[in-house]
Amino acid sequence: MIAPMDHGEHDIARRAADLASRVPEPLAALARIAYNYRWSWFPDGPDLFGSVDPHRWELCGENPVRLLQEASGESLSRAAADPELLARAASLERSLRAEMAGSAAPDPPRQERPIAFFCAEYAIHCSLPVYAGGLGALAGDFLKEASDRAMPLVAVGLMYRQGYFHQRVDTSGRQHEYWLDTDPERLPIALVTAADGRPLTVSVPIWDAQVVAQIWRVDVGRVPLFLLDAERPDNSRLARWITSQLYVGDPITRLAQYALLGIGGVRALEALGVEPGLVHLNEGHAALASLELARAETARGVPLHAALEAARQRVVFTTHTPVPAGNDTYPAEEVSDALGTFAADLGLDTDSLVRLGRFHPDDDEEPFGVTQLALRMSRTANGVSRRHGGVARAMWQALWPERPIDGVPITHVTNGVHLPSWLGAAMRRLLDRHLGEHWPQRAAEPATWAALDAVPDKELWAVRNQQRAELVDFVRDRSMADRLARGEAREYVQAASRAFDPGVLTIGFARRVATYKRLHLLVQDPDRSLRLLAGERPIQIVLAGKAHPSDDEAKHVVQTIFSLKGAPQVGARVIYLHDYDIGMASRLVQGCDVWVNLPRPPLEASGTSGMKSVANGGLQLSVLDGWWAEGYDGANGWALPGDVDTDHAAQDARDSAELYRLLEQEIVPAFYARDAGGLPREWLSRIRGSMRSLVPMFCAGRMLDDYTERVYRTNGSPGE
Ligand SMILES: *Cc1c(COP(=O)(O)O)cnc(C)c1O
């Protein structure tokens, strides 16, 4: 045995020291801070790096490593001579060190074996492009909250060299996709090396090759995230492509990704010397991890059946996708081709492996599903909202043919969001002033939020106005850039510079453009929509979201929206922003007064963007599906019915009529009703009610409490 592994801590420290040695000595602290994403959720973190060189910070995509690599000598010297900036850096480094040493932890870290969290995507920060949307945002928030609570957790994912696609829309509203290469040398991550100084690698038999993966370490506060990467000279072009693109269109490549993530991920932990007590599969992509856990048992001589059961006892599974097409399935031959060697190593013939991924193992026609495998091979399973728990029990009931739907062992843990990551600076300052020191640690306790009642209306309104005004600046700047890039007529480009008004009711609708999200309801009656935009009490709407490259129906909806752009009010009151990402999401949820979500029930598993909006004082106008079905109390926002209707056209007509009615008769009048001092008293009391009732329920702290009690500490699967 060589010296015990250090899990890559030294590799991170070496990279940080290397960067520190290339900047003026007084800025060394900044280089060290840059290599732990914890900076991104200290209130002063982003501003601190921005202060070095604001324009360069923006050009670098808010990547602190690039900032320090690319800023001019002049900017760096200026920063190095700025005593105020240096004091802030020193203070942030002290906080970071204290926290890493454990002194700031609410509970001292327990010496348990860690939970290994597996996910195909992580949205940690906009500078680390290994995410697509909601699942990644949830996973990123999960890691950050686990870090804040010093939970023993390690995370495993893939290092996509091109990430998810970027989006450009042309003048007709047609979406175009492009990919950008990520250069890991310019990211705050480090390749984990073995004792001999070479990259630590694992290999996984996929197709007829041994695919070799190296491992990047990313520090997310106290939680290490390990990303597997097949971009190795020992791999063929085909094998290297496996970790090229997230949610790549080709299903066979995706199956290879799942093998690398699940099997390779477990092997990587073993190579790192991490022995997880539990493996948490966040969505089905990593389902093969359970079989690798079993393979390790059989290699120790445990008989196959006992090995599979032992593995099952160490795995918990969260399903996120009530849309059947979102749960990947594969014909048996593709599974045998890709995983034949692995199955043989496990002592399982491929036919038996495929059977583990079927509802009805004996049905030779049935394909292999990763979700079926995950459900069969986990000791507990959960959906991500109360309603989704029920939907998932019905959807997967065939796996438990002897049980009624209510007895299907799938429970739920409703999603939550990491508040320090999503709060605007103005709201954060307000809460810091009124909720007491260390309030984020008490965010899941309703009593914490009772203090909101003492916040003067004037202060709350000032925060809302400030965050809306910041959004307006952002929207003008981005939309001008987008319109210029599309080659729009000059007049329409200039309309963007006057777009939006900081005093106008601002509505946001931004998320993945998928048909079930029903963006089209906003323009169901174009004339009525146009009337809402004009008039004395207007609204303005910011839209954003990418459609999956192969989802033509969704892409078409964006074109429909664009077909209205010629109308006079539209150019300045409706903005569709290109290339939605978490950086943009945070600006939108911070600035919008009303956040709209119109999924076709029951297809929204949870949704989380609305929770981010609530924390910033945004009010919800949503279908009673996903999280809103348990959050709405009749007064803390507005609701559209959540009934299921197979007549989609009729449902859309009803829902859009109700949407217009709520906007015209309730929302617009409430926003514009002002008292003598210019304050919208009713609106502000609604914001207070919304935050008081919803933030403690839908913060990530509550989510982790629930996972700890209902999933990690539970052996059986109670159902409900
Ligand atoms: C929060 C978030 C989501 C989730 O959006 P929903 O509306 O809840 O589906 C998607 N994408 C990004 C970039 C996010 O930050």
The ligand as a Tripos MOL2 file, in Angstrom:
@<TRIPOS>MOLECULE
LIG
   15    15     1     0     0
SMALL
NO_CHARGES

@<TRIPOS>ATOM
      1 C1        -33.7490   26.9950  -10.9910 C.3       1 LIG1
      2 C2        -33.4010   26.7560  -12.4130 C.ar      1 LIG1
      3 C3        -34.1980   25.9150  -13.1970 C.ar      1 LIG1
      4 C4        -35.4530   25.2690  -12.6770 C.3       1 LIG1
      5 O1        -36.5300   25.9500  -13.2570 O.3       1 LIG1
      6 P1        -38.0490   25.4690  -13.0680 P.3       1 LIG1
      7 O2        -38.8440   26.6030  -13.5130 O.co2     1 LIG1
      8 O3        -38.2000   25.2030  -11.6460 O.co2     1 LIG1
      9 O4        -38.1840   24.2890  -13.9220 O.co2     1 LIG1
     10 C5        -33.8460   25.7240  -14.5230 C.ar      1 LIG1
     11 N1        -32.7650   26.3180  -15.0570 N.ar      1 LIG1
     12 C6        -31.9750   27.1260  -14.3360 C.ar      1 LIG1
     13 C7        -30.8050   27.7510  -14.9950 C.3       1 LIG1
     14 C8        -32.2610   27.3670  -12.9930 C.ar      1 LIG1
     15 O5        -31.4680   28.1600  -12.2760 O.3       1 LIG1
@<TRIPOS>BOND
     1     1     2 1
     2     2     3 ar
     3     2    14 ar
     4     3     4 1
     5     3    10 ar
     6     4     5 1
     7     5     6 1
     8     6     7 2
     9     6     8 1
    10     6     9 1
    11    10    11 ar
    12    11    12 ar
    13    12    13 1
    14    12    14 ar
    15    14    15 1
@<TRIPOS>SUBSTRUCTURE
     1 LIG1         1 GROUP 0 **** ****
